[in-house]
C-alpha cells in the first residue's frame, strides 16, 4: 500500500510543478500579478450557468453570442452587483461568484 504524501510535501511538489509550467509558457511572476490585478480591476459583468464570464471588454465571447443569436437577451446574463455584498453578509464563507446563479 502506498503511503500518503504529507501535506507539506504535496504543496512543495505543486509549487515546483507550477513554476515549471510558468517557465514552459514564459509566464513571469510580474505578468501573473498584472493579470490578477486586471481581473480585480475589471470584474465580470455577465455570467452563464456554467460559470463562463465576460467583463464587457473586447469581443463578445462565443457563449454569449450564441445565446444572443438564439434569441436570449444578453441582459439575462448580467450580474447584479448591488445585491452581492448584502448576500455575502448573510452567508459568510460563500463563494460570491456563484450567488447570482441560485437566486
PyMOL commands that set and color helices and strands:
alter all, ss='L'
color gray80, all
select helices_A, chain A and resi 7-25+29-41+62-69+74-77+84-90+96-102
alter helices_A, ss='H'
color red, helices_A
select strands_A, chain A and resi 46-47+53-54
alter strands_A, ss='S'
color yellow, strands_A
deselect
rebuild
show_as cartoon
